[in-house]
Amino acid sequence: MTATANVTMPAGATPPASPRAARAEKRRPGRFGDRVLPYLLLLPGVAAILVLLAWPLVQVIGISFRKLDVAQLVTGKTVWIGFDNYTSALGDPEFWAITVRTLVFTASIVAATILGGLLLAVLMRHLGPVVRVILQVTLVLAWATPVIATTTVFQWIFDEQYGILNKTLDRLGFSGFIGFSWFSSGASTLTVIGLLIVWQAVPFVTFSLYAGLIGVPQEQYEAAAMDGAGPWQTFRAVTWPAIAPITTMVTFLSVLWDFNAFPQIWAIREGGPDGESTTLAVVLYLKGIAGNHFGAAGAIATLMLILLALITGRYIQLLVRTPEGGLK
């Protein structure tokens, strides 16, 4: 005879599952559809990425190992030349000079963009509602203006004879700027182009950082003030930790955009004067579209991709550091 024990349980309590039931629950696998459904949902996006990004990338890398000029395009012949396109590019001293110029140019305008966006974001947080709205509308208008239209306006501003900048500087007492040409050298031309790119990029950075700033509770600033922290200490202890991830993200995006900047450089002086404002993006256009040397252009594009991956490798590492994709 088996004895049955009467166990008194509190009202509302759930009786514990038997060990056999618990083991069966652990052994029971999930349904096949539940396991496959997430991958099915991701499949359209993955397919689009492969078709729109991966396959063209593979094509460009393949072209970089071929001689592909007008003659090969007309006849349809495939001429494999190995690493000759890479050897020609890497053995050209002008290519290295343009690469250094591109890196310096990119670093300068990215730093100016992030600094300007950060200052404007902090300023917007301390402005009154009316002035803040006016500033935000101004930034949106600057951001929404087409690239070629903004480039044309900058050409008018810096024109040596009719530009408003030279006339304004003359009125302020700087008579040496009468008839001064801002496009007479590569350094001054790149400076104007850099200001143009920063002008168009600052609004995006400003709004991104401002979104992070308004998420900081006011109590944290009040606590920092009660502890005797000054403005700089408050920024380091309260503001910066809140916007550091966003700053990393917009820096990453700015590097991608500015490294490949082409319309502004080409519209201003087509890489002049005497090629002194030429960057890698301009070289890629001159070799490929203008020169019809698509194999050489494919090699330069691949080298640009490798260089860009090396530059942004740290940011990619930060993006994937945590399982959730968050930044540290």
Sequence and secondary structure as in RCSB ss.txt:
>XXXX:A:sequence
MTATANVTMPAGATPPASPRAARAEKRRPGRFGDRVLPYLLLLPGVAAILVLLAWPLVQVIGISFRKLDVAQLVT
GKTVWIGFDNYTSALGDPEFWAITVRTLVFTASIVAATILGGLLLAVLMRHLGPVVRVILQVTLVLAWATPVIAT
TTVFQWIFDEQYGILNKTLDRLGFSGFIGFSWFSSGASTLTVIGLLIVWQAVPFVTFSLYAGLIGVPQEQYEAAA
MDGAGPWQTFRAVTWPAIAPITTMVTFLSVLWDFNAFPQIWAIREGGPDGESTTLAVVLYLKGIAGNHFGAAGAI
ATLMLILLALITGRYIQLLVRTPEGGLK
>XXXX:A:secstr
          TT      HHHHHHHHH    HHHHHHHHHHHHHHHHHHIIIIIHHHHHHHHHTTB  SHHHHHH
    B TTHHHHHHHT HHHHHHHHHHHHHHHHHHHHHHHHHHHHHHHHHHS HHHHHHHHHHHHHHHHS HHHH
HHHHHHHT TTT HHHHHHHHTT GGGTT  TTSSHHHHHHHHHHHHHHHHHHHHHHHHHHHHTTS HHHHHHHH
HTT  HHHHIIIIIHHHHHHHHHHHHHHHHHHHHT  HHHHHHHTT STTTT  HHHHHHIIIIIT  HHHHHHH
HHHHHHHHHHHHHHHHHHHTSSTT    
